Amino acid sequence: MDCLLLSLSALRNANSVTSRLPRALLSLTVRKNIRLRISASMADDARDNKYKFYKVVLTGGPCGGKTTGQARLSTFFENLGWKVYRAPESAHIYLGGGARFSDMSKEEAFSFQENIIKTMIMVENTFFGLAEDRRQDVLLICDRGVMDGSAYLPREDWERMKAKNGWHEVDLRDNRYNQIVHMVSAASGAEAFYSLEGHETRKEGLESARKLDAITANAWVGHPYFDVVDNSTGFESKMSRMISIVCQRVGIDLGDRLALNSIKRKYLVTHIPEDFKFPHFQEFSVVHDYLVTPSRKMQARLRKRGQAGNWTFTHTIRRPEINQESVELRMPITEKDYEILLAQRDEKHHTVYKIRRCFLWHNQYFQLDIYQSPCPEKCKGLMLLETFTTLCRDAIKLPDFITIEREVTGDSSYSMFNLSLKEEFWGRRESTETPESEDD
């Protein structure tokens, strides 16, 4: 089973990205003389409408949390009603397909790196075009950006490549993206968490990872909005800091939800009013399934989440505690991968169906989960309201249009893991289970 989990992880890294790319895009590897338009206007300058188009690059060294960060950031903004696009890391298309720098001559490596950058530009420009005419706010999350490519070249080769293609660093770095977020590698400050597991193309040891982290960061120095998220806190706090940094740059005020000392508050709801009495909200259909894992101390689950028949799919693995911290890795996956992983569904758990309603109330962000049929008896009619806050219990301004019976924060009987557990296994719950994170 452990091998199956690892092979599926490798499948996602190597294949799920390429399945989404147009065939013509891949022919870029042999079209070396193509000239691509580099400059792209910033968020709203070129569009005469009220909607935002925000382009953020998540970059960093190996095992910095980019993959999980993309999934968390995507879910966060989708809950706010934004359309979110994710531009994949172009290098993985080729490296996952068997290409290796070690097999190339110096000139072949130069041309290969050039084509990786051209692929990245083409992919990003395609998403730029998709975003231009959408009548809603749009976030584009780029898994690395153009300047990351320069980090893997000697300076003289980078200068030659720029001259050959007519590229300018101000356009490539400063004008193309609104914000750069560098996720520092776990090799620098969180060594116990550094792992190569699930990354088929990653080979770096700790020292190599630190060097790659440094040169990647240096490639972006000069961008007007360049933020570094280090490992001075635990992993979950690192994710919250990253989301908070992006929200601050975009101009979204969510109160203290992402503060480092915020906690998740959960409330049992007995009645909600008609829709028109709610503030503006976004509503999603959500389906959860727990998967069989090789260890009783590990959790794995799938989430299918969507609106109007459009779905996103997420695979989450909660690993055993390291240094008294449980690490949760969340990865966006394709529908095909979702169907493959669904074959590992844990028969001790029911599938969980919810309607999730997300809204702001007095600058506090809330999620209301309304459990749907089919469901176990204990979930019939169940409604749970959740929020993250630093405020004490009496200071929280709860929605006054919702009837709340009581707070159930910390009550394990209301965790999704236990709610989904079939009755015949109720007496055999593992003591290692911990609450789910905010965007499950």
C-alpha positions as CSV (number, residue, x, y, z in Angstrom):
1,M,0.0,0.0,0.0
2,D,2.9,2.4,0.8
3,C,4.4,1.7,-2.6
4,L,1.0,2.4,-4.2
5,L,0.7,5.7,-2.5
6,L,4.2,6.8,-3.6
7,S,3.6,5.7,-7.2
8,L,0.4,7.6,-7.4
9,S,2.2,10.7,-6.0
10,A,4.8,10.3,-8.6
11,L,2.1,9.9,-11.3
12,R,0.6,13.2,-10.2
13,N,3.9,15.0,-10.3
14,A,4.9,13.6,-13.7
15,N,1.7,13.4,-15.6
16,S,-1.1,15.5,-14.3
17,V,0.3,18.7,-15.5
18,T,1.1,17.5,-19.0
19,S,-2.4,16.2,-19.5
20,R,-3.7,19.8,-19.3
21,L,-1.4,21.3,-21.9
22,P,-2.3,21.7,-25.6
23,R,-0.3,19.5,-27.9
24,A,1.0,22.5,-29.8
25,L,2.6,23.8,-26.6
26,L,4.9,20.8,-26.3
27,S,6.3,21.4,-29.8
28,L,8.1,24.4,-28.3
29,T,11.1,22.1,-27.5
30,V,12.0,22.2,-31.2
31,R,10.9,25.8,-32.1
32,K,13.9,27.6,-30.7
33,N,13.6,30.8,-32.7
34,I,10.1,31.7,-31.6
35,R,9.7,35.2,-30.4
36,L,7.2,35.6,-27.6
37,R,5.7,38.7,-26.2
38,I,7.0,39.1,-22.7
39,S,5.4,42.2,-21.2
40,A,2.0,41.8,-19.6
41,S,0.1,44.6,-18.0
42,M,-0.3,44.7,-14.2
43,A,-3.5,43.9,-12.4
44,D,-6.0,46.3,-13.7
45,D,-4.1,48.9,-15.7
46,A,-5.1,47.6,-19.1
47,R,-8.7,46.6,-18.3
48,D,-11.5,49.2,-18.0
49,N,-13.6,47.3,-15.5
50,K,-14.0,46.9,-11.8
51,Y,-12.6,43.4,-11.5
52,K,-9.1,42.5,-10.3
53,F,-6.6,40.3,-12.1
54,Y,-3.8,39.5,-9.7
55,K,-0.7,37.5,-10.6
56,V,1.3,35.9,-7.8
57,V,4.4,33.7,-8.2
58,L,5.0,31.0,-5.5
59,T,8.7,30.2,-5.7
60,G,11.3,28.9,-3.3
61,G,13.8,26.1,-2.6
62,P,13.1,22.4,-2.5
63,C,10.5,21.3,0.1
64,G,9.4,24.8,0.9
65,G,5.7,24.2,0.9
66,K,4.9,25.5,-2.6
67,T,2.6,22.6,-3.6
68,T,0.6,22.7,-0.4
69,G,0.7,26.5,-0.5
70,Q,-0.9,26.6,-3.9
71,A,-3.8,24.4,-2.8
72,R,-4.4,26.4,0.4
73,L,-4.2,29.8,-1.4
74,S,-6.4,28.6,-4.2
75,T,-9.1,27.3,-1.8
76,F,-8.9,30.5,0.2
77,F,-9.6,32.8,-2.7
78,E,-12.2,30.5,-4.3
79,N,-14.1,30.8,-1.0
80,L,-14.1,34.6,-1.4
81,G,-15.7,34.2,-4.9
82,W,-12.6,34.7,-7.0
83,K,-11.8,32.6,-10.1
84,V,-8.4,31.0,-9.5
85,Y,-6.1,29.7,-12.2
86,R,-2.9,27.8,-11.5
87,A,0.0,27.9,-14.0
88,P,2.0,24.6,-13.5
89,E,5.8,24.5,-13.1
90,S,7.1,24.1,-16.7
91,A,10.3,22.3,-15.8
92,H,8.4,19.4,-14.4
93,I,6.8,18.8,-17.8
94,Y,10.1,17.9,-19.3
95,L,12.0,16.5,-16.2
96,G,9.0,14.3,-15.4
97,G,9.1,13.1,-19.0
98,G,12.7,11.8,-18.7
99,A,14.8,14.8,-19.7
100,R,18.0,15.2,-17.6
101,F,20.5,18.0,-17.6
102,S,23.2,15.5,-16.8
103,D,22.6,13.9,-20.2
104,M,23.2,17.1,-22.2
105,S,26.1,19.0,-23.5
106,K,26.5,22.7,-22.4
107,E,24.8,24.0,-25.5
108,E,22.0,21.4,-25.4
109,A,21.4,22.4,-21.7
110,F,21.3,26.1,-22.8
111,S,18.6,25.4,-25.5
112,F,16.7,23.2,-23.1
113,Q,16.5,25.8,-20.4
114,E,15.5,28.4,-23.0
115,N,12.6,26.2,-24.1
116,I,11.5,25.7,-20.5
117,I,11.3,29.4,-20.1
118,K,9.4,29.8,-23.4
119,T,7.0,27.1,-22.3
120,M,6.4,29.0,-19.1
121,I,5.7,32.2,-21.0
122,M,3.3,30.5,-23.3
123,V,1.4,28.8,-20.4
124,E,1.2,32.1,-18.5
125,N,0.1,34.1,-21.5
126,T,-2.7,31.6,-22.1
127,F,-3.9,32.2,-18.6
128,F,-3.5,35.9,-19.0
129,G,-5.9,35.7,-22.0
130,L,-8.4,33.6,-20.1
131,A,-8.5,36.1,-17.3
132,E,-8.9,39.2,-19.4
133,D,-12.6,38.9,-20.1
134,R,-13.9,37.2,-17.0
135,R,-16.5,39.2,-15.2
136,Q,-15.2,38.4,-11.7
137,D,-12.0,38.9,-9.7
138,V,-9.2,36.5,-10.9
139,L,-6.1,35.2,-9.1
140,L,-3.4,33.5,-11.2
141,I,-1.0,31.4,-9.0
142,C,2.2,30.7,-10.9
143,D,4.3,27.7,-9.7
144,R,7.6,29.5,-10.2
145,G,8.0,32.4,-12.6
146,V,10.2,33.3,-15.6
147,M,13.1,34.6,-13.4
148,D,13.4,31.2,-11.7
149,G,14.8,29.9,-15.0
150,S,17.7,32.4,-14.8
151,A,18.7,30.9,-11.4
152,Y,19.8,27.7,-13.1
153,L,22.1,29.4,-15.7
154,P,25.6,31.0,-15.5
155,R,25.3,34.7,-15.6
156,E,26.9,34.9,-19.1
157,D,24.4,32.3,-20.5
158,W,21.5,34.3,-19.1
159,E,22.7,37.5,-20.7
160,R,23.2,35.7,-24.0
161,M,19.7,34.2,-23.8
162,K,18.1,37.6,-23.1
163,A,19.9,39.2,-26.0
164,K,18.9,36.4,-28.3
165,N,15.2,36.7,-27.5
166,G,15.0,40.4,-26.9
167,W,14.1,39.9,-23.2
168,H,14.5,42.5,-20.5
169,E,14.6,41.8,-16.8
170,V,12.3,44.7,-15.9
171,D,9.6,43.1,-18.1
172,L,10.3,39.6,-17.0
173,R,10.6,40.3,-13.3
174,D,8.9,43.6,-12.4
175,N,6.1,44.1,-15.0
176,R,4.9,40.6,-15.5
177,Y,3.8,39.7,-12.0
178,N,2.1,41.6,-9.2
179,Q,3.8,39.8,-6.3
180,I,6.6,37.2,-5.6
181,V,6.3,35.0,-2.6
182,H,9.5,32.9,-1.8
183,M,8.8,29.9,0.4
184,V,12.1,29.1,2.1
185,S,13.2,25.5,1.9
186,A,12.8,23.3,4.9
187,A,16.5,22.7,4.5
188,S,17.0,26.1,6.0
189,G,15.5,26.2,9.5
190,A,13.2,23.2,9.5
191,E,15.6,20.4,8.6
192,A,13.6,17.7,10.4
193,F,10.8,18.2,7.9
194,Y,13.0,18.1,4.8
195,S,11.9,15.2,2.6
196,L,12.2,14.0,-1.0
197,E,9.2,11.7,-0.7
198,G,6.7,12.1,-3.5
199,H,8.9,14.2,-5.7
200,E,10.2,12.1,-8.6
201,T,12.4,14.8,-10.0
202,R,13.9,16.0,-6.7
203,K,17.4,14.7,-5.8
204,E,18.9,17.4,-3.6
205,G,20.4,16.8,-0.2
206,L,20.2,19.5,2.6
207,E,23.3,21.5,1.4
208,S,22.2,21.5,-2.2
209,A,18.7,22.5,-1.2
210,R,20.0,25.5,0.7
211,K,22.1,26.6,-2.3
212,L,19.1,26.3,-4.6
213,D,17.0,28.2,-2.2
214,A,19.5,31.1,-2.1
215,I,20.0,31.4,-5.9
216,T,16.2,31.2,-6.5
217,A,15.6,34.0,-4.0
218,N,18.3,36.1,-5.5
219,A,16.8,35.8,-9.0
220,W,13.8,37.8,-7.8
221,V,15.6,40.6,-5.9
222,G,14.4,43.9,-7.3
223,H,10.7,43.0,-7.7
224,P,8.8,45.8,-5.9
225,Y,6.6,43.3,-4.0
226,F,8.9,40.4,-3.0
227,D,8.0,38.6,0.2
228,V,9.9,35.9,1.9
229,V,8.2,33.3,4.1
230,D,10.7,31.6,6.3
231,N,10.6,28.6,8.7
232,S,10.6,30.7,12.0
233,T,7.2,29.1,12.8
234,G,5.5,25.7,12.3
235,F,4.3,24.6,9.0
236,E,0.6,25.5,9.5
237,S,1.6,29.0,10.6
238,K,3.9,29.2,7.6
239,M,0.9,28.6,5.3
240,S,-1.2,31.2,7.2
241,R,1.6,33.8,6.9
242,M,1.8,33.1,3.1
243,I,-1.9,33.6,2.6
244,S,-1.9,36.7,4.8
245,I,0.9,38.3,2.8
246,V,-1.0,37.8,-0.4
247,C,-4.2,39.1,1.1
248,Q,-2.4,42.2,2.4
249,R,-1.0,43.0,-1.1
250,V,-4.3,42.4,-2.8
251,G,-6.0,44.6,-0.2
252,I,-8.3,42.1,1.4
253,D,-9.0,42.7,5.1
254,L,-10.0,39.5,6.9
255,G,-9.5,40.7,10.4
256,D,-7.4,38.3,12.6
257,R,-8.3,35.1,10.9
258,L,-4.7,34.4,9.8
259,A,-3.0,35.7,12.9
260,L,-0.4,33.2,14.2
261,N,-2.3,32.7,17.5
262,S,-5.7,32.3,15.9
263,I,-7.7,29.2,16.7
264,K,-10.5,27.4,15.0
265,R,-13.9,27.9,16.6
266,K,-16.7,25.6,15.8
267,Y,-20.4,26.0,16.6
268,L,-23.5,23.7,16.4
269,V,-26.2,25.5,14.3
270,T,-29.9,24.6,14.6
271,H,-31.5,27.0,12.2
272,I,-30.6,29.3,9.3
273,P,-32.8,31.8,7.6
274,E,-33.7,32.3,4.0
275,D,-30.9,33.1,1.7
276,F,-31.7,36.8,1.3
277,K,-31.0,37.4,5.0
278,F,-27.4,36.3,4.6
279,P,-24.7,38.7,3.6
280,H,-23.0,38.1,0.2
281,F,-21.9,34.4,0.2
282,Q,-20.3,31.8,-2.0
283,E,-21.7,28.3,-1.9
284,F,-20.0,25.0,-2.9
285,S,-20.8,21.4,-3.1
286,V,-18.2,19.4,-1.2
287,V,-17.5,15.6,-1.1
288,H,-15.0,14.0,1.2
289,D,-13.6,10.5,1.3
290,Y,-11.0,9.0,3.7
291,L,-8.5,6.7,2.2
292,V,-6.7,3.6,3.5
293,T,-3.2,4.4,4.7
294,P,-0.1,2.2,5.5
295,S,0.0,3.5,9.1
296,R,-2.6,4.1,11.7
297,K,-1.0,7.4,12.6
298,M,-1.4,8.7,9.1
299,Q,-4.6,10.2,7.5
300,A,-5.3,10.6,3.8
301,R,-8.4,12.0,2.3
302,L,-9.9,13.3,-1.0
303,R,-12.0,16.4,-1.5
304,K,-14.1,17.2,-4.5
305,R,-15.4,20.8,-4.4
306,G,-17.3,22.7,-7.0
307,Q,-19.9,25.1,-8.2
308,A,-22.3,24.7,-11.1
309,G,-20.7,21.5,-12.3
310,N,-17.1,22.8,-12.2
311,W,-15.0,20.9,-9.8
312,T,-11.6,21.0,-8.2
313,F,-9.9,18.0,-6.6
314,T,-7.6,17.8,-3.7
315,H,-5.5,15.0,-2.1
316,T,-4.5,15.6,1.6
317,I,-2.1,13.5,3.6
318,R,-1.6,14.1,7.3
319,R,1.7,12.7,8.4
320,P,2.6,11.5,12.0
321,E,3.9,14.1,14.3
322,I,7.5,15.3,14.0
323,N,8.8,17.5,16.8
324,Q,5.3,17.5,18.3
325,E,3.8,19.0,15.0
326,S,1.6,17.1,12.7
327,V,2.3,18.0,9.1
328,E,-0.5,18.1,6.5
329,L,0.3,18.1,2.8
330,R,-2.4,19.2,0.4
331,M,-2.1,18.8,-3.4
332,P,-4.4,19.8,-6.2
333,I,-5.0,16.8,-8.5
334,T,-6.7,16.0,-11.8
335,E,-10.1,14.3,-12.0
336,K,-8.4,11.2,-13.4
337,D,-6.0,11.0,-10.4
338,Y,-9.0,11.6,-8.1
339,E,-10.8,8.5,-9.6
340,I,-7.6,6.4,-9.3
341,L,-7.1,7.4,-5.6
342,L,-10.8,6.9,-4.9
343,A,-10.2,3.1,-5.3
344,Q,-8.4,3.3,-2.0
345,R,-11.5,4.6,-0.1
346,D,-11.5,3.4,3.5
347,E,-14.6,1.3,4.0
348,K,-14.6,2.1,7.7
349,H,-15.8,5.6,6.8
350,H,-18.9,7.0,5.0
351,T,-18.5,9.4,2.1
352,V,-19.3,12.9,3.5
353,Y,-21.5,15.3,1.4
354,K,-21.8,18.9,2.4
355,I,-23.0,22.3,1.1
356,R,-20.4,24.8,2.2
357,R,-21.5,28.5,2.5
358,C,-18.7,31.0,2.9
359,F,-19.3,34.6,4.0
360,L,-17.9,37.6,5.9
361,W,-19.6,39.1,9.0
362,H,-18.1,42.1,10.7
363,N,-14.8,41.4,9.0
364,Q,-14.8,37.9,10.3
365,Y,-14.7,35.0,7.8
366,F,-17.1,32.2,8.4
367,Q,-17.8,28.8,6.8
368,L,-21.2,27.1,7.3
369,D,-21.2,23.4,6.5
370,I,-24.6,21.9,5.9
371,Y,-24.4,18.1,5.8
372,Q,-26.4,16.4,3.0
373,S,-27.9,13.0,2.2
374,P,-26.8,10.3,1.9
375,C,-25.3,10.4,5.3
376,P,-25.1,8.5,8.6
377,E,-27.9,9.1,11.1
378,K,-25.7,11.4,13.3
379,C,-25.2,13.8,10.4
380,K,-28.8,14.2,9.4
381,G,-29.7,17.9,9.7
382,L,-26.3,18.7,11.0
383,M,-25.0,22.2,10.5
384,L,-21.6,23.4,11.8
385,L,-20.3,27.0,11.7
386,E,-16.5,27.6,11.8
387,T,-14.2,30.6,12.0
388,F,-10.6,31.3,12.9
389,T,-9.9,34.1,15.4
390,T,-7.7,35.3,18.1
391,L,-10.6,36.8,20.1
392,C,-11.8,35.2,23.3
393,R,-15.1,33.4,23.3
394,D,-17.2,36.3,24.5
395,A,-15.7,38.9,22.2
396,I,-16.5,37.0,18.9
397,K,-19.4,38.7,16.9
398,L,-21.3,35.7,15.7
399,P,-23.9,36.0,12.9
400,D,-27.1,37.1,14.6
401,F,-29.3,35.8,11.8
402,I,-28.2,32.2,12.6
403,T,-29.5,30.2,15.6
404,I,-26.5,28.7,17.4
405,E,-27.1,26.0,20.1
406,R,-23.6,25.8,21.5
407,E,-19.9,26.0,20.8
408,V,-18.3,22.6,20.1
409,T,-14.7,23.6,19.6
410,G,-12.5,20.7,20.7
411,D,-15.4,18.2,20.8
412,S,-14.0,15.3,18.9
413,S,-17.4,13.9,18.2
414,Y,-17.9,16.8,15.8
415,S,-14.6,16.2,13.8
416,M,-15.2,15.1,10.3
417,F,-13.1,12.0,10.8
418,N,-15.4,10.8,13.6
419,L,-18.6,12.0,12.0
420,S,-17.8,9.9,8.9
421,L,-16.8,6.8,11.0
422,K,-19.2,3.9,10.6
423,E,-21.0,2.8,13.8
424,E,-19.4,-0.6,13.9
425,F,-16.0,1.1,14.2
426,W,-17.0,3.8,16.6
427,G,-15.4,2.1,19.7
428,R,-12.1,1.7,17.8
429,R,-11.2,5.3,17.1
430,E,-7.5,6.1,17.0
431,S,-6.2,8.5,19.7
432,T,-3.9,10.0,17.1
433,E,-6.6,11.8,15.2
434,T,-6.5,15.6,15.1
435,P,-8.9,18.2,13.9
436,E,-9.1,19.0,10.2
437,S,-7.7,22.3,8.9
438,E,-9.8,25.3,8.0
439,D,-10.4,24.6,4.3
440,D,-11.4,20.9,4.3
